[in-house]
Amino acid sequence: MINLIFIVLGMVLVWLSMGHAEAIHFGGNYALLDIASIKNNYWLNAIFIIFVFIDAYVVFRINKVQRFVEGNSLPFILFASLGLSASIVSSISIVDSFAVLLSLISLSLVLQIHNQKSVLGLLFLSSLILSIASILFYPSLFIFLIPVLTMAFFRPFEVRDYAVVLVGILLVLFYLFCFSYLLDVSIAVPNINFSNIESMISFTNTLIPLVLFCLFSLIGALKLYFDRTKFVVRQRNQLLAIAVYVILQLVLFLTLRNAVFWISIVPILSIFLSYYHKTYGRKWLLDIVSLLFIVVLVWLKF
């Protein structure tokens, strides 16, 4: 019963965080094409919240299929809603949000190659989706490390597997450049500003809940790491691929100072917290901590 109460509170906080964000706009800063902006903030908020819930659902399905944390799914929903409400802290682009969603879908596809006799279709579709994400948000190109590393974790080396990934990357980019040439549309690659690297993140009180959420998630991740012998080899490799994905997204967040990455990171961190909640003996203590987290979140953000 107490989890249901916390989930309702978390969902309310996510919705309130939408109004707290400085701005939700359509166009992205790192899109290869200039996409016309939509000015209706009401629809932008609705589109963004749909993307947020789809991101969480994709991660939920990853956990359900791969069985990292089995049993009651309410803790995952609770932690994801709290983390998302804590992470919506600044200007967010709809285009960037969609690109991050595509990268998460690509991750869910490559995690399925462990039990497939032929993985060419999954690899091609995963890389194709990432290539589309790169057009909308070109730093997504770094996420191509995920299918490459996942193949190295699960499959013996075969040139055709890596060739299929390369074809998936280049195919969409090839059509993009053909489209730009035929219609005389310019393709611009915006520069990444590294000038103020010592002040990547301007820390404010509103970031405290996000920092606390990450610290709690780190505890859950460490517990998962120390219990890794309880998992089969396939699950350990998948968790390693997921960890690399999270690290890449965190590096991009620190480099680009773009809060949109958290809509894919938070649900994954919620898996770690859910595992800790499942294996921790004193769940009542975690419920108290969750309640205190909600109090801190409301106090600092609203």
HUKA-V848673 format. One record per run of one state. SS is the DSSP state (H for helix, E for strand, - for the rest). FROM is the first residue (numbers start at 1). LEN is the number of residues. Records with the same first field share a line. If there is no record, write none. Layout:
BEGIN
SS->FROM-LEN ; FROM-LEN
END
This chain:
BEGIN
-->1-1 ; 21-3 ; 26-15 ; 67-7 ; 88-4 ; 111-2 ; 116-4 ; 137-1 ; 155-4 ; 183-14 ; 200-5 ; 227-1 ; 231-2 ; 257-2 ; 280-3 ; 302-1
H->2-19 ; 41-26 ; 74-14 ; 94-17 ; 113-3 ; 120-17 ; 138-17 ; 159-24 ; 197-3 ; 205-22 ; 228-3 ; 233-24 ; 259-21 ; 283-19
E->24-2 ; 92-2
END
